[in-house]
Amino acid sequence: MTTTTTPRIGVRFEPGWPPEDLPEFARWAEDAGFDELWFSEDLPWAGGIAMAATALAVTSRISVGIGLLPAVTRNVATAAMDIAALARLSPGRVIIALGNGILAWMGEIGARVPRPLVALEETTVALRRLLAGETVSVDGSYVHLEHVTLGFPPLEPPKIFLGTTGPVGLRVTGRSSDGVLLPELATPDAVRWAREQMASAGGHGETLLLAMTSIGDDRAQAIAELRPRVQGLIDLRFFDKLTEIAGLGADGSGELTDNILQSLAIGGTPEDAARTVAAWTEAGATRIIIVSGADDPKASYRRFADDVFPLLGR
C-alpha cells in the first residue's frame, strides 16, 4: 500500500522512561527517519524543557516537540525565555503544545485554576506575542505583564499548538494558536470534527494527534496488547466527545470492536498501520505522533520505521 501524501510522523519518548536513556533514543529516532521527537511533561517525570534541550543537542535534523506543556505551571515570560533560547539554538526545530495539564495533578502542586480555558488562552496569546518579539502588557485573569520584551526573541518563532478536545476548547484553539494536538482516542471523524470546530472560530491551523501503537506480524497479538491500554484511557472519562464520535458513547460503555480500535489507534500488521495513517491523513491530520501501546513499545517503533514508512512512500 502506498499513499502520495503523508503527514509528518513523530515518535514519543515516554514520560516514564529514565531521562538518561534519551540521548540514545533521540539519535535512533533521527537515524530511523522520524520527522519529530516528542515529550509529554507529566508529573512527576522529567521536565519538558530540559528534555527538549538534551534531544536538540544530540541531534541535527529532527524537530523536537514538547506536548503537553501545562500552561499554568510556569510564568509565561520565563516560559517564553526558555522556548526562545531553544528556538535560537536550534532554529526551525522546536514545537510547543500547551495544555491544562491533568487537573488532579495541577491540584497536587497548587496550580489548579477555576477557569482553565481562560488561563490557557491568555497564556497562549501572550506567549505567541512575546516570541514574535513584541513588547507585551496585559492584565488578564491569570496573565499579568507590564512592558515585557524578550531580550533574545527567536528569529523563527516556533508553532504553538493546544491540547483541547471539547467544542469550547477547540474554538479557543482555533482563534489563538497554530492548531490542535488531539489525544490518543481520535478517529478520522474526530479529526474532521476538530477541524470544523476550530474553523468555526476562524482557525485554519494544523491537526496533530497522538496514536497508541502496537505493530507485529500477528495481528491478533498486536491488537490484544493494544486493547487494554486504549480501554484504560477510555475508562478515565477524560475524552467523552472523542469516545462518542468513535461510536462508544460519551461514557465509553460501547463495545471496543477491532474495527473501532483500529480507527483510533495503530494496531495490527504494518499494512494495518499504513491504512490507519492514510485514513487520518485523508481526514486532515498533518502530524501523527506514535506513542506506547504495546508490551515492547520500542519494538513497535522500530517496526513502524522499518516496515510502515515504505508503505507510506517514504
TORPA-744856 format. One line per field, with one value per atom (N, C-alpha, C, CB): residue in one letter; x, y, z. Coordinates in pm, whole numbers. Glycine has a CB too. Layout:
// TORPA-744856
residuo <- [a|...] .
X <- [X|...] .
Y <- [Y|...] .
Z <- [Z|...] .
END
This chain:
// TORPA-744856
residuo <- [m|m|m|m|t|t|t|t|t|t|t|t|t|t|t|t|t|t|t|t|t|t|t|t|p|p|p|p|r|r|r|r|i|i|i|i|g|g|g|g|v|v|v|v|r|r|r|r|f|f|f|f|e|e|e|e|p|p|p|p|g|g|g|g|w|w|w|w|p|p|p|p|p|p|p|p|e|e|e|e|d|d|d|d|l|l|l|l|p|p|p|p|e|e|e|e|f|f|f|f|a|a|a|a|r|r|r|r|w|w|w|w|a|a|a|a|e|e|e|e|d|d|d|d|a|a|a|a|g|g|g|g|f|f|f|f|d|d|d|d|e|e|e|e|l|l|l|l|w|w|w|w|f|f|f|f|s|s|s|s|e|e|e|e|d|d|d|d|l|l|l|l|p|p|p|p|w|w|w|w|a|a|a|a|g|g|g|g|g|g|g|g|i|i|i|i|a|a|a|a|m|m|m|m|a|a|a|a|a|a|a|a|t|t|t|t|a|a|a|a|l|l|l|l|a|a|a|a|v|v|v|v|t|t|t|t|s|s|s|s|r|r|r|r|i|i|i|i|s|s|s|s|v|v|v|v|g|g|g|g|i|i|i|i|g|g|g|g|l|l|l|l|l|l|l|l|p|p|p|p|a|a|a|a|v|v|v|v|t|t|t|t|r|r|r|r|n|n|n|n|v|v|v|v|a|a|a|a|t|t|t|t|a|a|a|a|a|a|a|a|m|m|m|m|d|d|d|d|i|i|i|i|a|a|a|a|a|a|a|a|l|l|l|l|a|a|a|a|r|r|r|r|l|l|l|l|s|s|s|s|p|p|p|p|g|g|g|g|r|r|r|r|v|v|v|v|i|i|i|i|i|i|i|i|a|a|a|a|l|l|l|l|g|g|g|g|n|n|n|n|g|g|g|g|i|i|i|i|l|l|l|l|a|a|a|a|w|w|w|w|m|m|m|m|g|g|g|g|e|e|e|e|i|i|i|i|g|g|g|g|a|a|a|a|r|r|r|r|v|v|v|v|p|p|p|p|r|r|r|r|p|p|p|p|l|l|l|l|v|v|v|v|a|a|a|a|l|l|l|l|e|e|e|e|e|e|e|e|t|t|t|t|t|t|t|t|v|v|v|v|a|a|a|a|l|l|l|l|r|r|r|r|r|r|r|r|l|l|l|l|l|l|l|l|a|a|a|a|g|g|g|g|e|e|e|e|t|t|t|t|v|v|v|v|s|s|s|s|v|v|v|v|d|d|d|d|g|g|g|g|s|s|s|s|y|y|y|y|v|v|v|v|h|h|h|h|l|l|l|l|e|e|e|e|h|h|h|h|v|v|v|v|t|t|t|t|l|l|l|l|g|g|g|g|f|f|f|f|p|p|p|p|p|p|p|p|l|l|l|l|e|e|e|e|p|p|p|p|p|p|p|p|k|k|k|k|i|i|i|i|f|f|f|f|l|l|l|l|g|g|g|g|t|t|t|t|t|t|t|t|g|g|g|g|p|p|p|p|v|v|v|v|g|g|g|g|l|l|l|l|r|r|r|r|v|v|v|v|t|t|t|t|g|g|g|g|r|r|r|r|s|s|s|s|s|s|s|s|d|d|d|d|g|g|g|g|v|v|v|v|l|l|l|l|l|l|l|l|p|p|p|p|e|e|e|e|l|l|l|l|a|a|a|a|t|t|t|t|p|p|p|p|d|d|d|d|a|a|a|a|v|v|v|v|r|r|r|r|w|w|w|w|a|a|a|a|r|r|r|r|e|e|e|e|q|q|q|q|m|m|m|m|a|a|a|a|s|s|s|s|a|a|a|a|g|g|g|g|g|g|g|g|h|h|h|h|g|g|g|g|e|e|e|e|t|t|t|t|l|l|l|l|l|l|l|l|l|l|l|l|a|a|a|a|m|m|m|m|t|t|t|t|s|s|s|s|i|i|i|i|g|g|g|g|d|d|d|d|d|d|d|d|r|r|r|r|a|a|a|a|q|q|q|q|a|a|a|a|i|i|i|i|a|a|a|a|e|e|e|e|l|l|l|l|r|r|r|r|p|p|p|p|r|r|r|r|v|v|v|v|q|q|q|q|g|g|g|g|l|l|l|l|i|i|i|i|d|d|d|d|l|l|l|l|r|r|r|r|f|f|f|f|f|f|f|f|d|d|d|d|k|k|k|k|l|l|l|l|t|t|t|t|e|e|e|e|i|i|i|i|a|a|a|a|g|g|g|g|l|l|l|l|g|g|g|g|a|a|a|a|d|d|d|d|g|g|g|g|s|s|s|s|g|g|g|g|e|e|e|e|l|l|l|l|t|t|t|t|d|d|d|d|n|n|n|n|i|i|i|i|l|l|l|l|q|q|q|q|s|s|s|s|l|l|l|l|a|a|a|a|i|i|i|i|g|g|g|g|g|g|g|g|t|t|t|t|p|p|p|p|e|e|e|e|d|d|d|d|a|a|a|a|a|a|a|a|r|r|r|r|t|t|t|t|v|v|v|v|a|a|a|a|a|a|a|a|w|w|w|w|t|t|t|t|e|e|e|e|a|a|a|a|g|g|g|g|a|a|a|a|t|t|t|t|r|r|r|r|i|i|i|i|i|i|i|i|i|i|i|i|v|v|v|v|s|s|s|s|g|g|g|g|a|a|a|a|d|d|d|d|d|d|d|d|p|p|p|p|k|k|k|k|a|a|a|a|s|s|s|s|y|y|y|y|r|r|r|r|r|r|r|r|f|f|f|f|a|a|a|a|d|d|d|d|d|d|d|d|v|v|v|v|f|f|f|f|p|p|p|p|l|l|l|l|l|l|l|l|g|g|g|g|r|r|r|r] .
X <- [85|0|88|-96|56|128|29|224|74|-8|80|-74|26|108|133|42|50|73|81|-39|164|177|202|290|146|176|318|75|363|487|464|537|561|548|647|573|593|676|669|636|758|761|782|873|719|729|825|591|911|989|897|1123|864|757|793|725|695|722|789|594|756|811|947|718|1005|1139|1245|1161|1354|1457|1519|1567|1540|1595|1732|1601|1809|1943|1938|2022|1820|1805|1776|1693|1751|1708|1811|1672|1938|2031|2036|2169|2044|2049|1919|2075|1805|1676|1661|1561|1701|1688|1770|1732|1892|1976|1915|2119|1858|1793|1675|1747|1589|1470|1509|1388|1613|1658|1711|1765|1795|1852|1745|1958|1637|1531|1440|1449|1451|1373|1251|1330|1231|1117|1138|1098|1029|1035|1043|915|984|972|990|836|1041|1053|979|1204|889|802|820|657|788|785|655|907|606|491|538|373|518|562|455|590|464|369|434|320|358|407|409|320|512|629|756|650|744|857|949|806|1028|1129|1066|1229|1131|1081|1098|1151|997|996|1104|865|1133|1233|1370|1235|1406|1536|1547|1558|1440|1443|1457|1316|1384|1394|1534|1291|1592|1727|1826|1770|1811|1901|1886|1875|1761|1737|1789|1588|1768|1817|1970|1766|2034|2180|2246|2226|2178|2241|2194|2213|2111|2063|2087|1912|2065|2091|1975|2212|1881|1774|1635|1785|1610|1475|1418|1476|1289|1220|1187|1092|1180|1155|1033|1279|934|810|791|693|742|703|552|772|489|345|286|289|213|165|251|19|271|338|228|443|209|99|114|93|8|13|25|-109|-19|-29|85|-159|183|290|412|332|415|525|469|616|544|513|535|600|445|453|580|331|631|753|874|776|886|1000|988|1013|864|845|890|698|854|895|1046|831|1113|1259|1321|1309|1272|1326|1300|1263|1178|1142|1219|990|1235|1310|1455|1303|1514|1652|1665|1703|1573|1576|1564|1462|1472|1447|1565|1322|1639|1757|1874|1798|1885|1993|1968|2009|1841|1805|1694|1759|1725|1622|1536|1687|1405|1312|1287|1361|1339|1327|1245|1464|1190|1119|969|1170|891|745|692|688|590|533|383|558|335|191|155|149|72|28|-103|13|-123|-248|-279|-245|-388|-425|-359|-574|-299|-247|-361|-167|-325|-425|-467|-368|-596|-641|-607|-790|-613|-577|-431|-605|-345|-202|-181|-119|-253|-240|-282|-324|-383|-424|-318|-551|-245|-141|-29|-84|-5|105|56|194|-73|-127|-144|-42|-155|-163|-298|-54|-395|-526|-599|-609|-659|-728|-876|-664|-964|-1108|-1154|-1186|-1079|-1119|-1000|-1167|-974|-851|-844|-838|-957|-951|-918|-1084|-963|-926|-775|-1003|-723|-579|-500|-545|-550|-481|-477|-549|-591|-594|-508|-738|-517|-434|-286|-466|-247|-107|-62|-84|-146|-111|-92|-218|-185|-177|-53|-304|-29|88|218|85|223|343|375|328|275|299|346|172|290|331|475|237|510|648|747|661|714|804|814|756|713|718|800|577|852|936|861|1011|733|654|683|505|657|652|509|699|493|360|322|354|207|143|3|139|-30|-163|-197|-168|-321|-369|-494|-399|-471|-581|-623|-543|-702|-744|-629|-861|-538|-427|-290|-445|-282|-155|-144|-142|-34|-10|132|-32|144|274|273|307|385|399|520|412|496|601|715|656|680|779|819|725|949|1004|1118|1054|1121|1231|1361|1200|1469|1599|1650|1698|1613|1657|1538|1770|1448|1335|1387|1230|1318|1364|1351|1285|1445|1437|1322|1570|1290|1179|1092|1230|988|907|850|794|857|802|650|849|594|449|402|402|287|227|93|210|82|-42|-106|-17|-233|-303|-362|-414|-361|-423|-562|-336|-663|-802|-887|-854|-1006|-1092|-1238|-1084|-1285|-1425|-1449|-1468|-1575|-1605|-1558|-1753|-1572|-1527|-1375|-1574|-1307|-1162|-1110|-1109|-1176|-1132|-1155|-1204|-1257|-1275|-1165|-1415|-1128|-1013|-889|-990|-870|-755|-757|-755|-875|-885|-849|-1022|-886|-864|-732|-977|-661|-544|-414|-571|-417|-297|-278|-305|-176|-145|-213|4|-296|-366|-379|-294|-432|-466|-381|-614|-346|-288|-394|-157|-449|-554|-494|-644|-562|-512|-533|-579|-502|-488|-617|-421|-731|-858|-926|-952|-849|-907|-922|-821|-1044|-1072|-1063|-1212|-1065|-1071|-1190|-1078|-1305|-1420|-1394|-1546|-1320|-1285|-1191|-1220|-1101|-1012|-1095|-909|-1190|-1276|-1356|-1372|-1412|-1493|-1408|-1557|-1287|-1200|-1166|-1070|-1140|-1110|-1230|-1068|-1350|-1471|-1488|-1595|-1462|-1477|-1377|-1459|-1252|-1152|-1191|-1013|-1240|-1278|-1394|-1315|-1482|-1596|-1552|-1691|-1428|-1372|-1271|-1307|-1271|-1180|-1043|-1165|-1027|-897|-881|-875|-765|-735|-598|-739|-570|-442|-434|-413|-326|-299|-375|-149|-385|-440|-336|-573|-286|-190|-263|-70|-212|-271|-168|-383|-193|-116|-183|-104|-103|-159|-91|-142|-167|-115|-81|-216|32|84|130|200|82|124|127|29|247|264|337|340|290|357|305|337|370|324|194|431|172|50|-50|78|-148|-245|-318|-346|-364|-441|-360|-490|-233|-148|-124|-16|-97|-72|-195|-33|-313|-436|-462|-555|-431|-453|-367|-422|-246|-159|-211|-15|-267|-314|-444|-334|-533|-670|-677|-746|-610|-627|-573|-558|-475|-420|-520|-286|-582|-684|-805|-726|-848|-964|-938|-1001|-817|-783|-797|-644|-758|-771|-918|-693|-995|-1139|-1204|-1207|-1166|-1228|-1198|-1183|-1095|-1065|-1171|-929|-1248|-1356|-1302|-1459|-1180|-1126|-1175|-974|-1210|-1231|-1366|-1118|-1474|-1606|-1651|-1707|-1619|-1662|-1594|-1632|-1468|-1397|-1452|-1248|-1485|-1542|-1682|-1549|-1756|-1887|-1872|-1961|-1778|-1757|-1712|-1652|-1636|-1587|-1696|-1476|-1814|-1922|-1928|-1910|-1858|-1853|-1943|-1711|-2010|-2091|-2007|-2163|-2071|-1998|-1938|-2089|-2002|-1949|-1851|-2063|-1825|-1729|-1774|-1604|-1904|-1953|-1976|-2081|-1964|-1986|-1876|-1996|-1903|-1806|-1689|-1874|-1569|-1448|-1412|-1330|-1477|-1451|-1314|-1561|-1267|-1139|-1143|-1101|-1255|-1265|-1256|-1396|-1326|-1318|-1178|-1421|-1121|-986|-886|-942|-897|-802|-834|-800|-944|-974|-921|-1123|-891|-843|-705|-940|-643|-507|-444|-506|-313|-239|-216|-104|-292|-281|-290|-388|-200|-203|-73|-316|-83|34|81|2|198|240|139|375|76|-25|-145|-71|-187|-295|-255|-329|-131|-83|-87|60|-44|-43|-185|27|-281|-420|-475|-508|-442|-489|-430|-453|-300|-235|-298|-83|-325|-386|-524|-395|-601|-735|-726|-811|-634|-615|-571|-513|-481|-430|-542|-319|-625|-738|-833|-814|-844|-933|-874|-964|-744|-683|-575|-786|-534|-424|-294|-410|-219|-93|30|-87|14|125|69|201|134|93|212|43|190|296|262|314|345|317|367|383|284|315|295|227|338|340|200|401|188|63|85|-25|212|248|331|325|345|429|573|422|620|755|740|845|717|689|803|658|926|1037|1043|1169|1002|996|891|966|777|674|723|545|797|853|948|926|1030|1124|1048|1221|942|864|799|756|755|696|800|643|919|1023|1066|1145|1081|1134|1029|1187|904|805|686|755|654|540|584|472|699|748|747|888|800|797|656|867|560|422|359|339|417|369|444|382|529|604|724|515|776|890|1018|866] .
Y <- [-120|0|124|1|222|349|464|360|578|698|812|731|901|1006|1120|1060|1131|1234|1168|1341|1222|1167|1280|1061|1272|1375|1357|1370|1455|1438|1333|1573|1245|1136|1158|998|1157|1171|1049|1294|1044|935|998|830|941|999|920|1004|993|935|935|1016|817|805|873|659|934|1007|922|1062|794|708|650|599|681|631|719|624|659|739|841|648|963|1067|1034|1197|954|920|832|851|775|695|783|593|911|997|1016|1130|1046|1072|960|1095|836|723|714|592|731|721|833|724|954|1067|1045|1198|996|970|859|931|757|649|704|535|784|837|917|924|997|1075|985|1176|888|797|711|708|678|592|665|537|797|872|943|783|942|1016|1166|983|1236|1381|1456|1428|1398|1469|1374|1540|1428|1357|1439|1334|1374|1446|1399|1431|1489|1461|1513|1524|1447|1498|1530|1395|1654|1692|1651|1845|1528|1474|1468|1333|1508|1493|1346|1573|1298|1370|1338|1336|1322|1274|1389|1200|1370|1469|1594|1407|1710|1836|1848|1951|1902|1907|1994|1954|2109|2199|2134|2333|2073|2007|1891|1956|1815|1702|1750|1616|1855|1908|1960|2020|2032|2084|1972|2169|1863|1749|1686|1644|1663|1600|1686|1573|1815|1905|1904|2048|1891|1897|1774|1913|1659|1536|1498|1422|1582|1556|1679|1518|1664|1777|1810|1749|1717|1736|1732|1633|1636|1606|1723|1479|1750|1851|1792|1902|1877|1832|1905|1856|1828|1885|1858|1831|1957|1940|1950|2047|1844|1848|1726|1859|1755|1888|1951|1882|2081|2162|2237|2261|2208|2274|2426|2223|2494|2640|2712|2689|2648|2721|2690|2688|2611|2577|2667|2434|2755|2848|2988|2804|3087|3223|3230|3328|3295|3295|3362|3364|3461|3529|3437|3656|3364|3274|3156|3225|3110|3006|3055|2962|3178|3235|3247|3372|3282|3291|3156|3342|3049|2915|2871|2814|2891|2848|2927|2863|3056|3139|3094|3286|3060|3012|2884|2990|2790|2666|2696|2572|2785|2815|2885|2901|2965|3031|2934|3150|2841|2743|2638|2676|2609|2507|2563|2373|2654|2723|2625|2823|2647|2568|2428|2561|2393|2255|2241|2198|2349|2346|2359|2458|2275|2277|2274|2157|2352|2357|2328|2496|2245|2223|2247|2079|2347|2381|2311|2533|2285|2227|2270|2076|2218|2250|2158|2241|2049|1950|1868|2018|1753|1674|1753|1532|1783|1874|1823|1896|1693|1639|1666|1488|1652|1680|1828|1637|1914|2056|2090|2137|2020|2041|2000|1967|1893|1845|1946|1715|2032|2127|2271|2118|2285|2418|2503|2490|2439|2514|2499|2469|2438|2423|2557|2314|2591|2720|2694|2809|2785|2762|2775|2858|2848|2868|2832|3017|2704|2662|2706|2514|2711|2753|2901|2723|2982|3123|3136|3202|3061|3064|3017|2977|2913|2859|2961|2731|3027|3124|3246|3168|3297|3413|3380|3459|3262|3221|3206|3090|3145|3123|3254|3040|3344|3473|3550|3557|3555|3628|3562|3637|3430|3359|3384|3209|3377|3399|3543|3370|3637|3776|3797|3871|3739|3751|3688|3685|3569|3500|3573|3357|3653|3734|3861|3769|3883|3999|4123|4031|4110|4226|4264|4197|4388|4433|4413|4583|4334|4288|4346|4134|4406|4447|4388|4604|4317|4257|4242|4119|4266|4247|4161|4384|4031|3938|3875|3831|3770|3697|3617|3604|3572|3489|3541|3349|3608|3657|3807|3626|3846|3987|4023|4016|4108|4151|4302|4081|4365|4510|4539|4580|4574|4615|4513|4753|4388|4280|4253|4151|4252|4222|4122|4351|4020|3924|3989|3799|3962|4012|3941|3999|3813|3734|3659|3635|3729|3658|3570|3758|3460|3371|3437|3240|3407|3457|3391|3434|3268|3192|3140|3075|3212|3168|3028|3267|2942|2807|2809|2716|2708|2695|2655|2591|2709|2681|2613|2812|2488|2412|2400|2272|2367|2347|2207|2453|2151|2021|2038|1934|2037|2051|1950|2196|1920|1823|1866|1691|1947|1988|2102|2030|2129|2234|2372|2238|2405|2536|2545|2562|2441|2440|2446|2318|2380|2383|2519|2276|2589|2726|2818|2780|2798|2870|2840|2833|2713|2670|2737|2518|2741|2796|2943|2777|3019|3164|3209|3235|3119|3169|3094|3164|2987|2905|2860|2782|2777|2724|2591|2707|2542|2417|2335|2337|2214|2130|2004|2094|1960|1828|1743|1836|1646|1560|1442|1510|1392|1278|1147|1273|1039|909|843|819|905|841|906|845|966|1041|953|1163|932|865|967|798|922|1018|1113|944|1062|1152|1256|1071|1219|1316|1423|1245|1384|1482|1583|1412|1533|1623|1716|1541|1659|1739|1847|1650|1812|1911|2025|1843|1991|2095|2187|2031|2129|2211|2306|2121|2255|2340|2455|2257|2427|2534|2636|2476|2585|2675|2765|2595|2717|2799|2923|2716|2920|3037|3109|2995|3078|3145|3082|3285|2964|2898|2801|2827|2801|2708|2645|2781|2614|2558|2409|2586|2351|2210|2123|2182|1994|1895|1787|1835|1780|1678|1576|1740|1454|1357|1260|1282|1214|1107|975|1125|873|745|630|728|564|443|343|382|272|191|55|263|-49|-186|-259|-258|-289|-346|-479|-248|-577|-707|-787|-784|-899|-986|-1056|-1090|-1079|-1143|-1033|-1235|-1012|-904|-921|-901|-1042|-1065|-1033|-1209|-1072|-1045|-895|-1119|-827|-683|-610|-627|-649|-585|-620|-628|-743|-785|-703|-934|-668|-585|-442|-587|-395|-257|-235|-218|-332|-313|-264|-443|-330|-282|-142|-377|-102|33|137|46|109|200|202|159|83|77|152|-69|141|213|363|179|414|558|597|597|512|537|545|427|452|443|564|318|641|760|869|815|861|957|1099|956|1113|1246|1299|1242|1208|1248|1197|1195|1236|1183|1213|1239|1332|1365|1275|1512|1242|1156|1014|1155|963|828|826|777|935|944|940|1074|1017|1018|881|1124|810|677|571|634|604|507|428|413|477|408|472|404|580|654|753|560|858|959|901|1075|795|734|622|681|596|493|351|516|330|198|105|212|157|73|-30|159|-127|-235|-184|-356|-205|-165|-276|-136|-275|-377|-354|-376|-455|-440|-325|-570|-310|-202|-65|-214|-48|81|102|87|-2|9|54|-125|-5|29|161|-82|225|359|469|376|435|537|507|551|398|363|281|283|266|188|50|257|-48|-183|-286|-208|-384|-491|-501|-470|-537|-555|-420|-651|-416|-291|-240|-310|-332|-291|-226|-412|-283|-222|-81|-309|-68|63|166|51|128|221|263|158|171|207|307|81|287|381|519|329|525|654|722|635|645|702|759|596|691|740|871|636|880|1006|1118|988|1082|1182|1236|1123|1146|1188|1280|1065|1257|1339|1476|1267|1492|1623|1630|1718|1516|1518|1555|1380|1645|1691|1634|1841|1590|1530|1420|1636|1304|1190|1149|1072|1141|1105|970|1212|869|736|728|627|665|653|508|749|479|341|280|336|161|87|-62|125|-105|-245|-285|-274|-416|-465|-420|-617|-416|-367|-250|-482|-129|-17|14|106|-1|31|-64|27|-189|-283|-238|-425|-189|-138|-14|-107|71|189|148|278|48|1|-57|-104|-134|-191|-80|-286|27|138|198|246|223|284|191|320|63|-31|-72|-154|-91|-155|-68|-277|34|120|238|171|295|406|372|446|255|223|216|91|170|162|300|78|399|537|615|607|545|610|688|701|653|725|642|759] .
Z <- [0|0|0|123|-79|-78|-78|-198|-37|-45|-92|91|-172|-231|-132|-356|-30|71|207|68|291|425|522|432|642|741|795|857|868|941|1049|1002|1065|1161|1275|1093|1397|1515|1603|1593|1701|1798|1935|1764|2037|2171|2258|2238|2327|2436|2557|2463|2607|2705|2838|2729|2903|3028|3135|3083|3140|3245|3216|3271|3101|3069|3134|2917|3185|3251|3156|3307|3202|3113|3058|3185|3130|3080|2956|3188|2926|2803|2681|2821|2704|2595|2484|2650|2513|2402|2299|2456|2345|2251|2172|2326|2239|2170|2069|2271|2105|2013|1887|2081|1904|1786|1701|1829|1768|1691|1612|1784|1677|1609|1486|1705|1497|1382|1272|1425|1309|1209|1143|1273|1219|1166|1069|1280|1061|964|1017|858|1149|1204|1184|1354|1162|1143|1274|1065|1378|1505|1622|1514|1733|1860|1964|1901|2037|2130|2273|2088|2366|2509|2566|2583|2669|2742|2883|2744|2927|3061|3161|3070|3207|3303|3441|3260|3543|3680|3717|3779|3786|3838|3759|3985|3629|3550|3509|3425|3406|3369|3308|3269|3330|3278|3128|3346|3062|2917|2856|2870|2917|2861|2865|2937|2978|2989|2891|3132|2875|2783|2639|2798|2604|2468|2440|2447|2535|2516|2493|2636|2568|2552|2415|2660|2373|2243|2129|2223|2138|2032|2026|2056|2142|2146|2085|2288|2088|2040|1900|2136|1837|1702|1616|1702|1485|1395|1302|1313|1284|1185|1246|1078|1329|1376|1456|1462|1435|1516|1653|1445|1753|1890|1944|1981|1987|2038|2186|1961|2257|2396|2402|2490|2443|2448|2518|2308|2616|2651|2761|2695|2746|2847|2923|2782|3052|3125|3125|3268|3090|3076|3209|3003|3318|3445|3542|3512|3502|3594|3582|3572|3482|3463|3439|3345|3480|3437|3287|3512|3216|3070|3020|3011|3093|3048|3059|3130|3170|3184|3089|3328|3065|2964|2827|2958|2794|2665|2656|2645|2766|2766|2734|2902|2799|2773|2629|2870|2583|2448|2344|2425|2367|2272|2264|2313|2379|2377|2297|2520|2319|2241|2092|2285|2057|1915|1850|1901|1925|1868|1854|1954|1949|1943|1836|2078|1808|1708|1619|1778|1529|1451|1370|1357|1376|1297|1346|1161|1464|1511|1638|1535|1690|1818|1795|1912|1862|1856|1999|1771|2026|2161|2152|2227|2244|2259|2404|2213|2427|2563|2595|2578|2724|2768|2910|2758|2964|3101|3202|3117|3155|3248|3307|3358|3364|3436|3560|3475|3571|3675|3815|3664|3836|3968|4000|3974|3899|3920|3947|3798|3874|3899|4043|3798|4092|4230|4329|4259|4299|4389|4409|4338|4310|4320|4338|4196|4368|4393|4269|4488|4152|4026|3957|3933|4023|3960|3962|4032|3849|3838|3808|3727|3849|3829|3685|3913|3603|3462|3374|3436|3357|3288|3142|3294|3072|2932|2918|2863|3013|3013|3035|3122|3131|3157|3036|3279|2971|2853|2740|2806|2714|2605|2637|2577|2758|2794|2781|2937|2827|2819|2675|2894|2593|2453|2378|2384|2395|2324|2368|2350|2499|2548|2502|2701|2507|2465|2319|2490|2234|2091|2066|2010|2136|2118|2164|2194|2277|2326|2229|2465|2180|2087|1954|2065|1921|1798|1816|1754|1938|1962|2006|1840|2036|2077|2223|2059|2255|2394|2442|2409|2548|2586|2722|2590|2727|2852|2853|2866|2958|2968|3116|2895|3149|3285|3278|3356|3263|3246|3377|3148|3365|3485|3544|3451|3459|3504|3460|3452|3348|3295|3320|3144|3383|3415|3372|3568|3272|3221|3205|3086|3237|3221|3134|3359|3011|2917|2911|2957|2888|2884|2739|2950|2715|2583|2601|2511|2521|2527|2479|2443|2551|2507|2384|2617|2370|2255|2196|2297|2130|2067|1954|2013|1927|1819|1683|1822|1596|1459|1385|1385|1423|1365|1478|1273|1519|1632|1609|1658|1709|1693|1689|1806|1627|1628|1768|1523|1805|1934|1911|2019|1953|1942|2081|1880|2084|2210|2217|2228|2336|2358|2416|2450|2331|2375|2299|2353|2353|2284|2277|2353|2369|2367|2270|2505|2236|2139|2183|2112|2311|2358|2350|2503|2395|2389|2247|2456|2156|2017|1953|1936|1996|1946|2001|1984|2127|2182|2099|2331|2069|1988|1852|1972|1789|1656|1648|1604|1750|1742|1804|1810|1875|1948|1920|2092|1839|1825|1680|1916|1661|1528|1500|1513|1594|1570|1696|1464|1681|1796|1797|1793|1919|1941|2008|2027|1933|1985|2060|1871|2165|2240|2167|2376|2236|2172|2124|2265|2140|2103|1983|2221|1894|1782|1658|1750|1613|1487|1373|1489|1247|1137|1148|1005|1192|1209|1317|1245|1421|1525|1471|1644|1382|1319|1240|1226|1162|1083|1174|992|1280|1372|1438|1479|1481|1546|1450|1595|1326|1227|1207|1093|1205|1191|1309|1176|1429|1548|1546|1675|1509|1500|1393|1470|1280|1170|1210|1046|1298|1340|1417|1425|1468|1537|1451|1669|1321|1229|1221|1268|1280|1280|1165|1410|1106|997|1020|859|1147|1184|1159|1328|1202|1180|1281|1190|1247|1338|1361|1283|1483|1523|1609|1600|1613|1703|1756|1633|1879|1939|1905|2094|1876|1832|1907|1680|1994|2056|1946|2157|1962|1854|1903|1786|1835|1861|1727|1964|1678|1544|1553|1452|1479|1473|1356|1603|1330|1221|1257|1189|1386|1434|1469|1557|1381|1402|1535|1288|1564|1685|1810|1690|1810|1926|1944|1913|1833|1840|1893|1702|1846|1893|2039|1805|2077|2216|2312|2232|2271|2355|2362|2303|2253|2245|2321|2100|2316|2366|2511|2354|2608|2746|2769|2841|2691|2706|2655|2631|2541|2489|2581|2346|2626|2714|2844|2744|2896|3018|3002|3062|2886|2860|2845|2734|2778|2766|2904|2682|2992|3124|3213|3193|3181|3259|3241|3221|3132|3103|3084|3216|3034|3005|2870|3007|2778|2640|2588|2551|2658|2628|2486|2726|2434|2299|2197|2267|2219|2125|2128|2155|2246|2251|2188|2396|2204|2139|1987|2182|1934|1790|1741|1752|1822|1783|1782|1876|1836|1840|1969|1727|2073|2201|2306|2252|2267|2362|2441|2456|2489|2566|2693|2600|2747|2868|2839|2952|2710|2673|2698|2746|2716|2753|2635|2829|2513|2395|2377|2272|2291|2268|2184|2198|2234|2162|2064|2262|1948|1847|1783|1739|1711|1642|1543|1569|1473|1373|1439|1296|1551|1621|1675|1736|1734|1789|1683|1849|1565|1458|1390|1355|1428|1376|1466|1357|1592|1685|1741|1799|1691|1731|1620|1866|1627|1527|1585|1489|1537|1589|1480|1692|1482|1383|1307|1287|1181|1095|1040|979|978|914|812|847|739|641|710|557|824|902|946|1025|992|1039|927|1093|809|696|659|574|667|637|738|634|865|968|947|1107|919|893|772|871|668|547|576|437|662|696|773|779|867|940|847|1053|754|660|573|572|522|438|516|386|647|730|761|859|736|757|861|792|917|1014|944|1085|1004|944|1012|948|1136|1210|1297|1296|1296|1377|1462|1288|1594|1686|1746|1798|1719|1771|1915|1683|2000|2142|2185|2227|2305|2354|2357|2492|2297|2303|2304|2188|2322|2314|2435|2184|2454|2564|2547|2573|2424|2392|2296|2331|2348|2258|2162|2338|2206|2117|1998|2194|2018|1906|1805|1957|1854|1762|1690|1838|1759|1694|1582|1796|1609|1505|1387|1563|1414|1304|1222|1359|1288|1213|1120|1310|1172|1089|976|1175|1006|907|804|976|848|762|723|830|803|770|684|897|714|631|482|674|441|298|240|273|321|273|258|369|325|314|207|447|133|26|74|-48|191|247|232|395] .
END
